[in-house]
Amino acid sequence: MAGAVDIARQEWRDGYRQVEARAGDRQLYRRVLAQVDAIVEELRRRVGQTFTLAELADAYAGADRWARDVVGERAPFPGWVRTVSDAEAAAFHVYQRGATDYEP
C-alpha cells in the first residue's frame, strides 16, 4: 500500500504545481482555486476529518467518478473540463495535510 500512497502523493503534488503554474493568469487561477475548494469541501464530506494517507489514496482512486460532477455543479466556468483533473489532484494535495500520518 505504501507504493500506491507514494504514487498518489506524487500525482497530487504534480497537480498542485500545475494549479500554481496558472497564477500568472489571475482570472483562470481564481477559477481553478474555486474548483479546488469545491473538491476539498466534498472530501470533508466523503472522507471526514480523521483519516490516513492510505484512506485518502483510496478515495482518490475513485475521485474521477465524482469530482467532475462536483466541479460542474459548484465551480463551472467556460472550459472548466480542461482544468478539473489538476484541481482534483491539488485538492487531495491540500487535504492530505490533515491525515493522521501526514509527513511532508
C-alpha positions as CSV (number, residue, x, y, z in Angstrom):
1,M,0.0,0.0,0.0
2,A,2.9,2.4,0.7
3,G,3.8,2.4,-3.0
4,A,0.3,3.3,-4.0
5,V,0.2,6.1,-1.5
6,D,3.6,7.4,-2.7
7,I,2.4,7.4,-6.3
8,A,-0.8,9.1,-5.4
9,R,1.1,11.8,-3.4
10,Q,3.3,12.4,-6.4
11,E,0.2,12.9,-8.6
12,W,-1.2,15.3,-6.0
13,R,2.0,17.3,-5.9
14,D,2.1,17.5,-9.7
15,G,-1.5,18.7,-9.9
16,Y,-0.8,21.3,-7.2
17,R,2.1,22.5,-9.2
18,Q,0.0,22.7,-12.3
19,V,-2.6,24.8,-10.5
20,E,0.1,27.1,-9.1
21,A,1.6,27.5,-12.6
22,R,-1.6,29.2,-13.6
23,A,-1.1,32.0,-11.1
24,G,0.1,34.3,-13.9
25,D,-3.5,34.4,-15.3
26,R,-5.3,35.7,-12.3
27,Q,-8.8,35.1,-13.6
28,L,-8.1,31.5,-14.5
29,Y,-6.2,30.9,-11.3
30,R,-9.1,32.1,-9.2
31,R,-11.5,29.9,-11.1
32,V,-9.3,26.8,-10.7
33,L,-8.9,27.6,-7.0
34,A,-12.7,27.6,-6.8
35,Q,-12.6,24.1,-8.3
36,V,-10.0,23.0,-5.7
37,D,-12.2,24.4,-2.9
38,A,-15.3,22.6,-4.2
39,I,-13.4,19.3,-4.2
40,V,-11.9,19.9,-0.8
41,E,-15.4,20.6,0.6
42,E,-16.6,17.3,-0.9
43,L,-13.6,15.5,0.6
44,R,-14.6,16.7,4.0
45,R,-18.0,15.1,3.5
46,R,-16.7,11.9,1.9
47,V,-13.5,11.3,3.9
48,G,-14.2,13.2,7.1
49,Q,-11.8,14.9,9.5
50,T,-9.9,11.8,10.7
51,F,-8.2,9.8,8.0
52,T,-4.9,8.3,7.0
53,L,-3.0,8.8,3.8
54,A,-3.9,5.3,2.7
55,E,-7.6,6.1,3.2
56,L,-7.2,9.3,1.2
57,A,-5.4,7.4,-1.6
58,D,-8.3,5.0,-1.7
59,A,-10.7,7.9,-2.1
60,Y,-8.5,9.3,-4.8
61,A,-8.7,6.1,-6.8
62,G,-12.5,6.7,-7.2
63,A,-12.5,10.5,-7.3
64,D,-12.8,10.8,-11.1
65,R,-16.3,9.5,-10.8
66,W,-17.5,12.3,-8.5
67,A,-15.0,15.2,-8.9
68,R,-16.3,16.3,-12.3
69,D,-19.9,16.3,-11.0
70,V,-18.9,18.4,-8.0
71,V,-17.0,20.9,-10.1
72,G,-19.7,21.0,-12.7
73,E,-22.3,21.8,-10.1
74,R,-20.3,24.2,-7.8
75,A,-17.5,25.8,-9.8
76,P,-18.0,25.6,-13.6
77,F,-16.6,28.2,-16.0
78,P,-16.1,28.1,-19.8
79,G,-13.5,25.4,-20.4
80,W,-13.6,24.1,-16.9
81,V,-13.2,20.5,-18.0
82,R,-9.6,21.1,-19.1
83,T,-8.6,22.0,-15.5
84,V,-10.6,19.7,-13.3
85,S,-8.0,16.9,-13.2
86,D,-5.3,19.3,-11.9
87,A,-7.8,20.8,-9.5
88,E,-8.7,17.3,-8.2
89,A,-5.1,16.4,-7.6
90,A,-4.4,19.7,-6.0
91,A,-7.4,19.3,-3.6
92,F,-6.0,16.0,-2.5
93,H,-2.6,17.5,-2.1
94,V,-4.0,20.2,0.2
95,Y,-6.3,17.8,2.1
96,Q,-3.6,15.3,2.8
97,R,-2.1,17.7,5.4
98,G,-4.9,16.7,7.7
99,A,-4.1,13.0,7.7
100,T,-3.2,11.4,11.0
101,D,0.0,10.0,9.5
102,Y,1.0,13.0,7.3
103,E,4.6,13.8,6.9
104,P,5.9,16.4,4.3
